[in-house]
Amino acid sequence: MKKLHIVLFSALAFTTSQAQSKFNLLVGTYTNTCQSNGIYVYEFDAASGSFALKNSTENANVLSPSYLSASPDNKFIYAVNENGTQSTVSAFKYSSPTGKLTLLNKNASMGADPCHLINDEKNVIVANYSGGSIAVFKKNADGSITEAQQLIQHEGKGPNEARQEKAHVHMVVFSPDKKFVLSNDLGQDKVFIYKYNASAKHEVLTLKSTVDVKKGSGPRHLTFSKDGKFVYLLQELDGTLTTFSYDKTGNLKLLKETNIIPKDFKGANSSAAIKISPDGKFLYASDRGDVNMLSVYKITKTGGLELVEQVNTLGKGPRDFAIDPSGNYLLTGHQYTNDIIIFKRDKITGKLKDTGKKIELCSPVGLLFTKI
């Protein structure tokens, strides 16, 4: 009888491990540059790096869903729809087993060109890039969103006249304890820290403080360390990568600055995405322009960064990338060469190796893994 129990347990463990190697990869695209169905859903096997298209929003007429966010219960997907002053925010019912996305509703983003969003059980919070504002939407019981209940307008500019002529809100992100929302303003060279009042009807975000960064650097995206003690900020305009300490009262303290642009590089740069591996040991940052490179850093025990390598992304315009939840693969989406390159990750060294596999589709600019 014991032998039978052992066999059954082993089979169950094998089945569970196999199931956990499969994830959904959701891809947001620009639909105004080439033929796109909007949002694509692939099944991705993190054991082999193989993939298969499961579904898309082909018949939903979804316009340029450039950035996506999954609800905590994995039942809904929220997307920004970049369309100048006519931009919207969309809510979808999400069936992860089939990859089907059903449009629930959409509302005006209340600012031009939204480029980032987050959500929790009660709210959807959106960064309007060209509008220079943050919009907050409440969630309805069915997962749909209300009209915007709060709009925070940033005012100001920076020294780069071409890119910093006004405020440009580029990201919103929850602090690990959900007590604060941090927002990067590329136009003002500032990080805004808002107190988060999830249950409030209208005053969901209230300003706590701002942190100035290097003038003309253009803060784009940030990420928290796995232990929540450090924040890493990537600045788009000059490639600066800034390390802050972070405490539970919502304070940032500058620790160190480095730069992801290779020293001997001459040409246009445009830093983009920054992510940390699931085990919290490595940080990755992408740069576009003429660079088209991923920089890999080891995170030390004290939060410091040690450069491991810099690799060509094998395409043009790596606006976003994603590491699968198992940490085995890193996928880089190229806005201009219309593909997603699949790199194998060495979990010990953090280094990347091209698998020769790629997903071809129109203008992939937002990548998101979810459970099936």
URUR-V283762 format. One record per helix or strand of 3 or more residues. SS is the DSSP state (alpha for helix, beta for strand). FROM is the first residue (numbers start at 1). TO is the last residue. If there is no record, write none. Layout:
ss=SS from=FROM to=TO
ss=SS from=FROM to=TO
//
This chain:
ss=alpha from=2 to=20
ss=beta from=22 to=29
ss=beta from=39 to=45
ss=beta from=51 to=56
ss=beta from=65 to=70
ss=beta from=76 to=81
ss=alpha from=84 to=86
ss=beta from=88 to=95
ss=beta from=100 to=108
ss=beta from=114 to=119
ss=beta from=123 to=128
ss=beta from=133 to=139
ss=beta from=145 to=153
ss=beta from=169 to=174
ss=beta from=180 to=185
ss=beta from=190 to=196
ss=beta from=205 to=212
ss=beta from=219 to=224
ss=beta from=230 to=235
ss=beta from=240 to=246
ss=beta from=252 to=259
ss=beta from=271 to=276
ss=beta from=282 to=287
ss=beta from=293 to=299
ss=beta from=305 to=312
ss=beta from=320 to=323
ss=beta from=329 to=334
ss=beta from=339 to=345
ss=beta from=352 to=360
ss=beta from=364 to=371
//
